[in-house]
């Protein structure tokens, strides 16, 4: 069986769904080696945004139009980093509420590169926590998860900071021993 490399991924976006809204930044960190990380800001693919999303991420659509990387270049660089970070192992996408981050990353990989190095699946930290703790979905909020698996990295809504935070949390979850 091929070795796996867990990669924590976080994105910031201009709204809730890919295609209608833009992915504005990608942060990623190898779980167990967060110094091996990646960050990039992207040019928006359209002018659509929800103000609250921009307020949270502190991005300006105009600044990203000027300074962000073209999406195809950004996804190519991200793929190259994933391949390098995995060193012949299988990359596994990991995120906190993976359905949101995954939807954008998968859409952008397929739209701009016609492939996704992560394949067709991702691992959700909230679901993993739910299984470990045998708790309800309502108990999987980040505040509760951070209480049980503290991270030294603060949640800032910067995609790299948040990817590192998630990596630290998930690394602790992987070493958690369930008492039988």
C-alpha positions, -999 to +999 in steps of 0.1 A: +000+000+000+013+034-009+023+057+019+000+087+026+009+123+033-019+142+050-021+178+038-041+204+057-057+228+033-076+260+040-090+285+015-105+320+016-132+328-010-155+356-021-186+336-014-201+302-007-198+283-040-171+278-066-178+291-101-202+318-089-176+331-065-138+331-065-112+313-044-090+341-032-062+323-014-049+288-006-029+278+024-016+243+030+007+225+055+019+190+058+005+174+089+034+165+112+057+190+094+040+224+092+071+241+081+065+224+048+038+247+037+023+266+008+005+299+003-008+318-027-033+345-035-054+343-067-069+368-091-107+365-089-124+347-118-153+372-117-166+402-098-190+384-075-186+387-038-204+387-005-192+416+016-190+394+048-166+370+031-143+399+022-146+414+057-136+381+073-106+375+050-096+412+048-091+409+010-098+435-016-111+422-049-094+451-066-060+444-050-063+407-059-071+416-095-038+435-096-015+413-074-031+379-073-017+350-095-037+339-125-058+308-113-041+284-138-007+294-126-017+293-089-032+257-093-001+246-112+022+259-084-001+243-058+001+209-077+039+212-079+041+219-042+018+189-034+039+165-055+072+178-040+058+177-004+045+141-008+077+127-023+061+097-040+034+092-013-003+097-019-016+132-009-046+132+013-067+164+015-076+173+051-097+203+062-119+216+089-153+215+073-137+199+042-168+202+021-163+240+017-126+240+011-127+208-010-154+222-033-133+252-043-100+233-046-115+205-066-134+229-089-102+250-095-080+220-101-104+206-127-113+239-143-077+251-147-056+219-149-082+193-158-070+171-129-068+170-091-037+156-075-058+147-044-081+125-064-118+125-056-118+125-018-109+145+012-108+139+050-130+161+072-116+170+106-151+176+120-162+141+110-130+126+123-136+143+157-172+131+158-160+096+154-132+099+180-155+115+206-187+097+197-204+131+198-232+148+180-225+170+149-234+201+169-204+193+191-179+195+163-176+233+163-140+246+162-142+260+197-150+226+211-124+208+190-097+233+199-105+227+236-099+190+233-070+193+208-054+227+213-033+244+186-006+269+193-015+287+160-043+312+163-072+311+139-068+343+118-087+337+085-054+338+067-054+306+047-019+296+057-023+303+094-056+283+094-041+254+075-013+252+101-038+254+129-058+226+114-026+205+109-017+209+146-052+199+156-053+169+133-018+157+143-030+155+179-062+137+168-041+111+150-022+103+182-053+102+204-058+069+220-094+058+225-101+042+259-121+010+255 
